[in-house]
């Protein structure tokens, strides 16, 4: 299971933010031209326009810095640097809010066209920033538990191998047909569980994740039931199998089991993909609004 974000996704986010800064500069430029046409009192307007240009540029710089912190955070493969990156994100996020509020104050009295444009663009930016915070939180959680996931996955594979050896031996050399039949059935069910676990690496939708994890849990439950039936006639053999099943169950369905951690990885991936969608919507809307204002 991949820990880092797909490079193409992060490149799209980075490129989007760069384009956003360009759009903000364009917004400042065209706002100046538009306001000059609307306001004949150029001296008074320049006194407000210059600070508006400065605050607009500062907003763009803050967003670029936020993006840099997000990229660093999402590429981190261990938890050591996360606090530093998150602190940078928070500081630049607050800087963006301060400059946005100042720009709103400067434009609120004489330039309703600017305030309307700013409100619509900044609403999308705010939505993106809020989603970024959620993605950072999700990534932090995943990074912190990823070593546990690796351990659970390795333990699961070892426990499955051990159980498979027991079942292979029983299927070939069982005391009677009941043991051999139970071993054959359990071996076939175990193969389905293994197949489901391997599929976890390539799942991209929540629906598919639910289908695969549900299938794995249902088949594993059927294995327990089949072994319980075997215990009625072969208690010792069933006890040995049950011990292995208990270990597998812990690594598969426990609090830090493989199925739960795989679901968290998918949630993180989907959160980041949602960021790309939000960013694209924000850029398209900003571009449209700037064109309208010009």
N, C-alpha and C positions, 0 to 999 in steps of 0.2 A: 504494500500500500504506500503510495507516494505521500511524503510529508510536505514538500514544498508546493507552492501554487504553480500551475502550468505557466510556462514563460510567456506564451502568447497572450494569456489573460492579463498578466501584469503589464506587459508591453502596451496592451490596449488601454489599460487604466492610465498608465503614465502618459501616453500620447494624448489621451483625452484631456487630462489635466493641463498639459501644455497648450492644447488648443483652447481650453477654457480661459487661460490667462490672456491669450491673444484676443479672444472675444471680449474680455473685460477692457483691454486697452482700446479695442475698436469702439466699445460702448462709450468709453470716456471721450474719444475723439469725435465720434458722431454726436454724442450728447452735447459737446461743446458747440459744434456747428449748428445743431438743431436749436439749442438754446439761444445762440446768437441771433438766429432768425426770429425767434419768438420774442426776444427781449431787446428793445431798442436802447435800453439804458446799459450800455456795454460796461461802463465803469463799475456799476453795482453788480452786474452779473459776473464780471471777472473776479471780483472779490470773493464770490462764492464758488465759481467754477474751478479756480485753481485748487482750493482745498478738496473739492469734489474729485478732481483728477488724482490728487495725491492719495486720497482714501481709496479710490477705485483701484489704483495700482497696488496699494498695500494689501487690499483684499486678495488680489491675484497672487502676490508673493506669499501670503499666508497659506493659500490653497496649495501652491506648489510645495511649500514646506510640509504641509499636512500629508500630501501625496508621498513625499520622500519618506516620512516616518512610517506611513502605511506600508510602502514597499519593503522597507527594512524589516518591519515587524513580520510581514507575511512570508518573507524569505528565511526568517530565523528558524533553525532546526533544533535549537535547544532554548531553554528558558532564561539563560544567563543575561542576554542583552534586552529582554523584553521590557523591563521597567524603564530603561533609558529611552527606548523608542516610543513607548506609550506616554512618557512625560513630555517628549518633544511634540507628539501629536496633540496632547492636551493644551500645551502652551500656544501652539500655532492656531489651534481651533479657537481658543479664547481671543487671540489677536484678530482672527477673521471676524468674530462677532463684534468686537469693539469697533473695527473699521466700518463694518456694515452699518452699525447703529449710527455712527458719526455721519456717514454718507446720507442716511435717511433723514437725519436732522437738518443737514445742510440743504437738502433738496425739497423738504416738506412744504416750505412756505411758497416758493415761487415756481417750482418746476414739477408739477404733477406728472408730466410725461416721464420724467426720470424716475420718480418714486414708483410709478406703476411698473416700469421696466425692471427696476431693481427688485421690487417685491416678487415679481414672477421668476426672475432668474435666481435670486437668493433662496427662494422657497425650494427650488430643485437642488441647489447646492446644499442647503440645510438637510434635505432628505438624504442626500448622498453621504454627508458627514455623519449623520445619525446611523446610517447603515454601516459605515466604516467602523464606528465604535462597536457595533454588534459583531462585525466580522473579526475585529481584534480580540474581543472577548472570547469568541468561539475558537479562534486560533490559539490563544493562550491556553485554554483548557485542553485542546488537543495536544499541543506540544508537551504540556506537563504530564499527560497520561500516556503519551506515545511509547515511552520505554516499558510501561506496564502492558500496553497492547502487544509489543514485541515479545515480552515474556509470556503473556497469555497465549499468543499464537504458537510460539515454540513449544510450550508445555502441552498445548492441545495436540499438536502434531505428534509429539512423543507419546502421549497417552493413547492416541488413536492407533499408532504403530504397535504399541504394547497389546492393546485389545485385539487388533487384527491378528497378531501372532497367536494369541490364545484361541481365537475363533478358527484360524487355519488348522491349528493342531486338533481341535475338537472335531472339525469337519472331516478330517482325515483319519483320526484315531479315537473317536468318541467311543464311550462304553456301549452305546446302543444307538438305534435309529433316532430316538428322541433327542439325544444330545447332538448328533450329527445334523439332524434337521433344524434344530434351534440355532446351531452355529452357522449353518448355511443362510438361514433367514436373517440372522443378526449381521452377518458379513455383508449381505446385499443391502441392508438398511444403512449400515455404516458407510458404504460406498456412496450412497445418496447424500449423507451428511457431509462427507468429504467434498463431493462435487459442489454442494451449496457453499461451503466455506471458500473454495477456490473462486467461485463466481463473485464473491464480495469485492475482489480487487477491481472489477471492471463495471460495477453498477453505477449508473449515472442518474437514476430517478428514484424518488422516494417510494413510488408505487412498486417498482421492481425490487427495491430493498426489502419492502414489507413482504412481498411474495417469497423471496428467497429465504429470509429469516424465519418466516412462518413455516415454510416447508421444512427447514432444518429442525426447528423445534418440534413440529408434528412427527417427523420421522424418528427423532430421538425419543420422544414420548412413547412411540410404538415399540422402540427397542426395549425400553424399561418394562413395558407391559409384556413383551414376549419373554423377557428374562424372568419376570414374576411367574409366568406360567411354567417355565422350566424349573423354577424352584420347588414346585409342588412334587416333582419326582426326582430331582437331582439338586438337592439343597447346596451341597458343597461347591459344585460347579457354578451354580447360579450366584453364590456368594462371591466367588472370584471375579465373575463378570460384573457383578454389581459394584464391586470396589473400583473397577476401572471406569464403569459408567459414571459413578459419582465424581471422579476426578475430571472426566470429560465434561460433565455438566457444569462444574465450577468454571472451567476455562471457556466454556461455550456460552453459558447463560448467567454467569455470576455478575456481581456489581461491576467488575472490570473485565467482563467476558468479551470474547472476540465479536460476538454479534452486536453488543451495545456499542463498542468502540468503532466498529465499522459504520454504524448508523451515525455516530458523531462526526466521523470523517466526511461522510456524504453531506451532512448538514453544513459543515464548514465550506465544502466545495460549492454547494448551492448558494450559500450566502455571498461568496465572492463573485460567483456568476451574476447574482442579482445586482451587485455593485456595478458591473459593466453595463447592465441594462439601464440602471438609474443614471449612470454617467452619460450614456448615449442620449437618453431623453433630455437630460439637462442641457447638453451641448446643442442639440437640435432646436430646443425651445429658445435658448439664448440667441442662436443665430437668427431664427425667425423674428424674434422681438427686435433685435438690432436692425434688421432689414426694414421692419415696419417703422421704426423710429426715424430711420434715415429718410 
